[in-house]
Amino acid sequence: MIDKKLEENLGGVLRFIIKNFGKNSLLDSTHLSVMISELRPNLSEECAWLKEALDLGIAEVLLDKKNTNDLNRKIALNKARLIMEENHIPPKKINFILENLRYGLKWPQYIEVKDKKIEKYLLEGNSNQEEILDEPDNINENNINSQGSKENDYSLSSANKKHNYIIPLLILVFIGIIGTAIFIGLNTSQIDVTEIIFDMDYKKDEPAYVFKKGDFIIMNLTLKSDKEEKVDENNLSYVVDDTSICKVSDEFEKCRITGIGVGTTTIHVYYGNKLIENIDISFEN
């Protein structure tokens, strides 16, 4: 029943947009609002709530590449909630926004975390993943307390010994995190667009490429990486600012552009979650 309500509300239109235009649509709140208004004009108030939240940066949190399992998704939702709470968004709006974004992203309605220590931290509002995963395990606390005093003394002694290892362990974990971040930074490719090619003639009215209204255009991009690794064109996606001027799709590994109105707009090119190029394009009668 809840999912049906979400399908008929903001969640349904978000799922449609993400399916047809990609998750990166959430990164451009202005363009997303335009698309929602076109598809569901009756959701103007809910659309305004969503835009307010996205402008706080919660899309970047939810679209983090590590959010591929239930635990990381739960942590991401918790981080997004904290961001909105810190900016004084009312709880009812927060719940509404997160439920509809969850539905749009096709995340499970109920994300169960079986590890009780992690669940405890999440309920207390702790969103630091490293701190959650490095915390000493207290799951068997009730079992320890139910045993005899001799066993309790032994358990307490073991706990004290374990505590003595926590600080060095945390130091090692911290060093590992820093090292990993540096390694990732050194090995992250910089992708650049070196050439823009269209399959039909155009005029160049700096900085825009000018076509005729109604033109159906295929755009090809030549990409270059600062690393030796091969560029994967499947990672490309496109978002247009004003869908009343043109529409874009990335079917069959091509950017297909359809001019539907007169004016100038911008096509944003993403490689993964990273913006790599802005292309101004115009249509005239």
C-alpha positions in Angstrom: 0.0 0.0 0.0 2.8 2.4 0.9 4.7 1.6 -2.4 1.5 2.1 -4.4 1.1 5.6 -2.8 4.7 6.4 -3.6 4.3 5.3 -7.2 1.4 7.7 -7.6 3.2 10.5 -5.8 6.7 12.0 -6.1 8.4 8.6 -5.9 6.9 7.4 -9.1 8.0 10.4 -11.2 11.5 10.1 -9.6 11.7 6.5 -10.6 10.7 7.3 -14.2 13.2 10.2 -14.4 16.1 8.0 -13.0 15.2 5.1 -15.3 15.2 7.3 -18.4 17.7 10.0 -17.6 20.0 8.3 -15.0 20.7 8.8 -11.4 22.8 12.0 -12.1 19.5 13.8 -12.8 19.3 14.2 -9.0 22.5 16.3 -9.0 20.8 19.1 -11.0 17.9 20.2 -8.8 16.7 22.9 -11.1 16.5 20.7 -14.2 14.9 18.0 -12.1 12.2 20.4 -10.9 11.4 21.3 -14.5 11.0 17.7 -15.5 8.8 16.9 -12.4 6.6 19.9 -13.2 6.2 18.7 -16.7 5.3 15.2 -15.7 3.3 15.9 -12.6 2.1 19.5 -12.4 0.1 18.8 -9.3 3.3 18.2 -7.2 4.6 21.8 -7.1 4.7 21.9 -3.3 6.4 18.4 -2.9 8.8 19.4 -5.8 9.8 22.5 -3.8 10.5 20.4 -0.7 12.7 18.0 -2.8 14.6 20.9 -4.4 15.3 22.4 -1.0 16.8 19.1 0.2 18.8 18.4 -2.9 20.3 21.9 -2.8 21.8 20.9 0.6 23.8 18.2 -1.1 22.0 15.1 -0.1 22.1 13.7 -3.7 25.9 13.4 -3.5 25.5 11.4 -0.3 22.9 9.0 -1.7 24.7 8.5 -5.1 28.1 7.6 -3.5 29.4 4.6 -5.4 29.9 2.6 -2.2 26.1 2.5 -1.6 25.7 -0.9 -3.2 24.6 -2.8 -0.1 22.0 -2.4 2.6 24.4 -1.2 5.3 25.9 1.6 3.2 22.5 2.6 2.0 21.2 2.8 5.6 24.3 5.0 6.5 23.7 7.2 3.5 20.0 7.7 4.3 21.1 8.6 7.9 23.6 11.1 6.7 21.0 12.7 4.4 18.6 12.9 7.4 21.2 14.6 9.6 22.0 17.1 6.9 18.3 18.1 6.6 17.9 18.1 10.4 20.8 20.5 10.8 19.2 22.8 8.3 15.9 22.8 10.3 13.8 20.9 7.8 10.7 19.5 9.7 10.7 15.7 10.4 7.6 15.1 8.3 9.2 16.7 5.3 12.4 14.7 5.9 10.5 11.4 6.0 8.6 12.3 2.9 11.7 13.3 0.9 13.7 10.2 1.9 10.9 7.8 1.3 10.3 9.1 -2.2 14.1 9.2 -3.0 14.4 5.6 -1.7 11.5 4.5 -4.0 13.0 6.4 -7.0 16.4 4.7 -6.5 14.7 1.3 -6.1 16.2 0.8 -2.6 14.3 -1.6 -0.3 11.5 0.0 1.8 12.9 -1.6 5.0 16.6 -1.9 5.2 17.4 -4.3 8.1 20.8 -4.1 9.7 21.3 -7.4 11.6 24.4 -6.2 13.5 23.0 -4.7 16.7 26.0 -2.5 17.5 25.6 -0.8 14.1 21.8 -0.5 14.5 22.4 1.1 17.9 24.8 3.7 16.4 22.4 4.5 13.6 19.5 5.0 16.0 21.6 7.4 18.0 22.3 9.5 14.8 25.9 8.4 14.3 26.7 8.5 10.5 30.4 7.9 10.6 30.9 4.6 8.9 34.5 4.0 10.0 33.5 4.7 13.7 30.6 2.3 13.4 32.7 -0.5 11.9 35.6 -0.1 14.3 33.6 0.0 17.6 34.2 -3.0 19.9 31.6 -5.7 19.7 29.1 -5.7 22.6 26.5 -7.9 21.1 26.9 -10.7 23.7 26.7 -8.3 26.7 23.4 -9.9 28.0 24.9 -13.4 27.7 28.0 -12.4 29.7 25.8 -10.8 32.4 23.7 -13.9 32.8 26.7 -16.1 33.8 28.3 -16.6 37.2 30.5 -14.0 38.9 33.7 -15.9 38.1 32.8 -15.9 34.4 31.9 -12.2 34.6 35.3 -11.4 36.1 37.0 -13.3 33.4 34.9 -11.5 30.7 35.7 -8.1 32.2 39.3 -9.0 32.2 39.1 -10.0 28.6 37.3 -6.8 27.8 40.0 -4.7 29.5 42.6 -6.5 27.5 40.6 -5.9 24.3 40.3 -2.2 25.3 44.1 -1.9 25.5 44.3 -2.8 21.8 41.6 -0.4 20.6 43.7 2.8 20.4 46.5 1.2 18.4 43.9 -0.5 16.2 42.1 2.8 15.6 45.5 4.4 14.7 46.1 1.7 12.1 42.6 2.0 10.7 43.0 5.8 10.5 46.4 5.4 8.7 44.8 2.8 6.3 41.9 5.2 5.5 44.3 8.1 4.8 46.5 5.8 2.7 43.5 4.5 0.7 42.3 8.0 0.1 45.7 9.1 -1.2 45.9 5.9 -3.4 42.4 6.5 -4.8 43.3 10.2 -5.5 46.5 9.2 -7.3 44.7 6.6 -9.4 41.5 8.5 -10.3 41.5 9.4 -13.9 40.8 12.8 -15.3 38.5 12.5 -18.3 38.5 15.4 -20.8 36.4 16.0 -23.9 38.8 16.8 -26.7 36.4 16.9 -29.7 32.6 17.3 -30.2 31.2 15.9 -33.4 27.6 16.2 -34.8 26.2 14.1 -37.6 24.7 17.2 -39.3 25.6 20.7 -40.3 25.4 23.5 -37.7 26.3 27.2 -37.2 28.6 28.3 -34.5 27.4 31.3 -32.6 30.0 31.4 -29.8 29.7 29.6 -27.5 26.7 27.8 -28.8 26.2 25.2 -31.6 23.1 26.4 -33.6 20.6 23.9 -35.3 17.1 24.2 -36.6 14.1 23.5 -34.5 13.0 19.9 -35.1 16.4 18.6 -36.0 17.3 15.1 -34.7 21.0 15.1 -34.0 23.5 12.5 -32.9 26.5 13.9 -30.9 29.7 12.0 -30.6 32.4 12.9 -28.1 36.1 12.2 -28.3 37.4 11.5 -24.8 40.9 11.5 -23.3 42.1 10.2 -20.0 45.3 11.3 -18.2 45.8 7.7 -17.3 46.7 4.8 -19.6 43.4 3.0 -18.8 40.8 2.8 -21.5 37.9 5.2 -21.3 34.5 3.5 -20.9 31.9 5.4 -22.9 29.2 3.4 -21.1 29.9 5.7 -18.1 28.7 8.8 -20.0 25.4 10.4 -19.3 23.7 13.7 -20.3 21.4 16.2 -18.6 19.9 19.2 -20.4 18.9 22.4 -18.5 15.8 23.3 -20.4 13.7 20.4 -21.7 11.4 22.8 -23.5 14.2 23.5 -26.0 15.6 20.0 -26.6 15.6 16.5 -25.2 18.5 14.2 -24.9 18.9 10.4 -24.5 21.9 8.1 -24.5 20.5 5.1 -26.3 23.0 2.7 -27.9 26.0 4.6 -26.5 25.1 7.7 -28.5 23.8 11.1 -27.4 20.7 11.7 -29.3 19.4 15.3 -29.3 15.9 16.4 -30.4 15.2 20.1 -30.9 11.7 20.9 -29.8 11.7 24.6 -29.1 13.5 27.9 -30.0 16.2 29.1 -27.7 19.5 28.3 -26.1 20.2 25.7 -23.3 23.1 23.7 -22.0 23.8 20.0 -22.1 25.8 18.8 -19.1 28.0 15.7 -19.8 28.9 13.4 -16.9 31.4 10.6 -16.7 30.2 8.5 -13.8 29.2 11.1 -11.2 31.7 13.7 -12.4 30.8 16.6 -14.6 33.3 16.8 -17.5 31.8 19.2 -20.0 29.1 21.8 -20.6 27.9 22.2 -24.2 25.7 25.2 -25.2 23.3 24.4 -27.9 20.7 26.6 -29.7 17.7 26.0 -31.9 16.1 28.5 -34.3 13.2 28.5 -36.8 
